[in-house]
Every structure is written in structure tokens, then in C-alpha cells.
Amino acid sequence: MKKAKNKPLIRQIIKNKECYLMLLPFMLLFIVFTIIPVIMTVPMAFTDFDMVNSEFVGFSNFYNLFLSDKIFIDSIKTTLIFALVTGPVSYVLCFLLAWMINELPPVLKTIFTLIFYAPSIAGVYTMWQLIFSGDAYGYLNSLLFNLGIITSPVQWMTDSRYILGVVIIVQLWISLGAGFLAMRAGFQNIDKSQYEAAAIEGIRTRWQELIYITIPSMAPQMLFAAVMQIVSSFAAGTVAQNLVGFPSTDYKAHTVMTHAFDYTWVRYEIGYSAAICMILFAVMYIANRFVSRFFGKYIDGEA
Amino acid sequence: MSDINVKKLKASNKQAGKKIGGTVFIFIVLFIIGLFMIFPIYLAVVMSIKPVEELFVFPPKLYTLNPTLDNFRDMFDSLGNMWVPFSRYLFNSLLVTSAVTVGQCFICAMAAFVLAKGRFPGNKLINSIIVISLLYQSNVIYIMQYIIISELGMINTYRALILPSIASPMSLFLLKQSISNTPDAMIEAAKVDGANMFTICWKIVMPNQKPALMTVVIFAFQSAWSIQGGSLVYNEALKTLPTVVMQAAASGISRAGVAMAAAVFMLIPPVLIFTAAQKNVIETMAHSGIKE
């Protein structure tokens, strides 16, 4: 490593030309379709772009967001509550379920993985509207009715006390996606002989196996799942919009992403929307630093 | 020597006893959570096979006495009434999906290997840019992507549907994380034997990365299968299945039933791919124990 540092940059690049060549197709497409669009959105946040006109307005979008947009401030609160509940809960669920599934025989492994993963790809979360339906015929209401817990139907999706809870449940239901599958793959990649070796050395319980073998060898996948979890919990909004309406009663399920959606596709105030997304990015970036620092001790080269 | 074997045997016997009890317990817990997970999907399937007159029955029933494929027939009928034959949409979807899936696996796997194991100037920078791009969620990006695609003159081509989805930072990040577990010694040994990076990537590293690769296949297939094109293609003959299935779902008298039929129908291919990929992983992992 020390030797490499002393070499001039150009020689290092030539020495690694194979690496660059293998990276080239990805980087080419990535730069054109992701990096450039992302960079283009940054200056947008300082304009009042509305699809037709665009004028530089300095930081005024940001002033307006924090000083006069009360709905935005509320949406930050909603997003934080939402993310701090769904993020960790879903993450722990992903891990525990992936681990439990791993203990089962092969056929059951496939079946259970599919059952837990299916909600995230099925696109049928509107079915929850039948369950949470506000009349006495909604499945949940009629169940609680029969059990004698309630005497009049509860307006799950319009009563401001319950909206966020309903959205959180549905989001959790849908959230066993990329992170969950990555963890399943991680478990499948653990070398079985490590467990045999550990059994001789006195590791007996599944709990001990988990702490001393499983988690250390899964750390990279766990970091991946954590990043995906940050993205899906902070940038959530679509589920709430389709489920409890847009805008929801008293803006109870109005997340930052919903706010950005509103300004992009309803009001066409793109500049303002770009500023909203920028703030959301800052929050997610901080969360990511926190998470990678935590996993950094297991993975070298990361921190 | 034999002492160790006896010890090992005892340990594994003891574990086996505990394991059966534990496995049953785990099965019961997973089964209960599984019921909760599958219930809404079950409702969707029931709704898709309910006859029209039962759709409006109150209270809604959890089952149907007269299952029918009417909703599916209605969906295919309205698909048949489009300007372009159904088979064309199916072909478009299969073309786009397979191009994206194969391209994404191939290109992301190579890049992930290099980023995980190569030591070259710029490596760290690229790695952090990829994570940052995952974190930067903005619906304004779609507008910018549209501008770029149209600047490149790709509007109304298959390329507009395929190329933007190939370089997926998510797939790359997952593969890179998974490859980082591969012992360096294995790669160094291959280098000593004179293998170049490309050979090491495909002959040595990737065969051990089946679970991660198959996961990427599932992600790629599923995201590509749902590509709608939206404003990127306006030529009817280039549109994909989801675009027209959604249109069909929004028509007809028993909309809710047809919409669910559409959702159930679109779910079938991803589920098949998922099952095939999982089976592949479990089979290969049962046979290979080569690591370290």
C-alpha cells in the first residue's frame, strides 16, 4: 500500500486499466441517467422554475420553507415520527424474519420468503382500504364489533387520531423488500463450517451463534439493508397518498415527499419542490452517516 | 483425534434435539406473521375471481361461492380492443424486462467486483457517490431524466425504456457489499496464477455470489417488469404491458374486480422468477462449501 502511494497517479491508473475498463459501462450509464439529472436538480432549488420560466431567486425557497410554510414544518415532524417508527421496526423485522426463515428446511424457506416479500411487489395495498373501511362492514370494524370492543364504527382512515397509525401498519406490511431479500441472501452465503467449528469451541445456543458468527459475517448486507431502510422510511409518501387520500385529514399523513409531490405534479413549482427534496436529502445523509459509522467497525474501508 | 470426534458428535446430537423443538416454534411464529402478510393478497385474489354481483354485496365476504374468471376475461377483452394486438405489448414487456435484467446483472456485477476488490485511484469516491445517489430521492429527477433522454434523441425508442434502468446503484451496492466478504487471498492466488481481473470476476468470485446475484435478478426483473414508459414512448406499438393493463383496469363495469385481476395477473411473472431464483440459490448453496 505504501509503495503504491509513492507511484505517480498516472502509473497507478495505467496499472489498473482493467479495473477502469470493467467499470466503464456502468459508469457511463450511471453518469448519463443518474448523476447528470441529480446535478441538474441542484441549481433548480435556487430558482422559481415552473416548467416555463426560471429565474434565480437565491435562498428564498429555503426561507419560505422554514419561515412561512407551516405545512412543511408539520410534514417534517410527520416524516420523522414515521421514519423513526417504521425504519427501526422494519429493520429488526427484516433481520429476525430472515434469520428465522434460514432455520427452516429448503422448501419452507422459499415459501416463507415469498410470502413476506410478496406485499412489496404485489401493488395491492389498496386492499387495506377494505380492512380499515370506516363503515361497520370494514373487516377490522366488524371484527372489533363482534368481539364487543367497539360499539360504533371507527373511522380509521379519516379520523386524524388513527391515520398515521394506519399508514405505519401498511408501510410495515409493504416494507420487507430489498433489505429483507439482501439479508436472506446474506444468511445463505454464510459458511456452514463456521458453525460446526463454533460448536466444538463451546458455542451452543442459537443466540450465541447469532452474536458471534452470524452478525459479523453479515455486516455488509446489514449495512445495505440499513441504507435501503433509510431511503424507504424517509422518502415514503406514495402509500399514504393512495390510502388515506391526498391531502389527508389535517395533513396527518403528509410527509416531506408528499409535500414535494404536491409542488412538483400539482402546482408545478419545481424550484420549490427541488428545495424540499434537498432538505430531505440532508436529513437522510445524516442518518446514513450515523448508520455507516455503526457498521464501520465490522467492515473495513467503510466509516 | 477420536476424542474430538466424540465431542463433536455429542455437541451436534445435543444441538439436533434442541433444533427440532426450536424449528417447530419458529415455524409457528412465522406462520402467524405469514397469515397477516398474506391476508390482503388473499383478499385481492378473492376479489379478482368474484362474480360481478358479489362485488357489491355488503358486508363484503372473505370468500366466494361462485369463483369465475370473468374479471380476467373482461381484462383481456379490453386489452384485445386496443389498437395494437396484446401479443405486441407482451413482446415489448418481455424484451425490455430481459434486456434490463441481463444488462443490469452483467454490468453491475463487473463494476461491483472492481469497486469491492480493486485498489485504484477514485475507488472510494465512486463508492460514496453511489450511496449518495441512493439517498437523493427527488421527483424532480424524473423531469431531468426526461430532458436528457429527449436530448439524446431516444424518445419513442426501446432504448429510452431500457438504458436508464441498467446502471442501478441499488443492485451495484448490494453486490459490492456481498463481494466484500470474499477473502482477498482467493483473488491474490488467482492473480499469481496469471488470471486477469475479468477472469477472476466471472470464474472465481461470481460462482460464490449466487445468492446476491439471484437477488439482483429478482430486483431487476421486478422493477423492469413494471416499467411503464409514461411520457418516454408515445408510439402505441412500443408501450409495455403495465401501461395498457392499468388502462384496462380502469375500464369496465366491475372496475374493482378487473383492477384486482390485473394486479394478480401482473404479479405472476415476478413470482415465477422469484421461485426459480430461490430454488437455484438453495440448490447451489447445498452443494458448495468452498470459502476461505
Interface residues (C-beta under 8 A of the other chain):
Chain A: M1 A4 L9 Q12 I13 K15 N16 E18 C19 Y20 M22 L23 P25 F26 M27 L28 L29 F30 V32 F33 T34 I35 I36 P37 V38 M40 T41 M44 L97 M100 I101 E103 L104 P106 L108 K109 T110 F112 T113 L114 I115 F116 Y117 A118 P119 I121 A122 G123 V124 Y125 M127 W128 L130 I131 A136 Y137 Y139 S142 W173 L176 A178 L181 A182 R184 A185 G186 Q188 N189 D191 K192 S193 E196 A199 I200 R204 R206 S217 P220 Q221 L223 F224 V227 M228 I230 V231 F234 A235 M257 A260 F261 T264 W265 I270 S273 A274 C277 M278 L280 F281 M284 Y285 N288 S292 I299 G301
Chain B: I4 K7 K8 A11 S12 K14 Q15 K19 G22 T23 I26 F27 V29 L30 I33 G34 F36 M37 I38 F39 P40 I41 L43 A44 M47 F58 P59 P60 L62 I107 C108 M110 A111 F113 V114 L115 G118 R119 F120 P121 K124 I126 I129 I130 V131 I132 S133 L134 L135 Y136 Q137 S138 N139 V140 I141 I143 M144 Q145 I147 I148 I149 L152 L163 P164 I166 A167 P169 M170 L172 F173 L174 Q177 S178 S180 N181 N196 M197 F198 C201 N208 Q209 P211 A212 M214 T215 I218 F219 Q222 S226 M260 A263 M266 L267 P270 V271 F274 T275 Q278 K279 V281 I282 M285 A286 G289 K291 E292
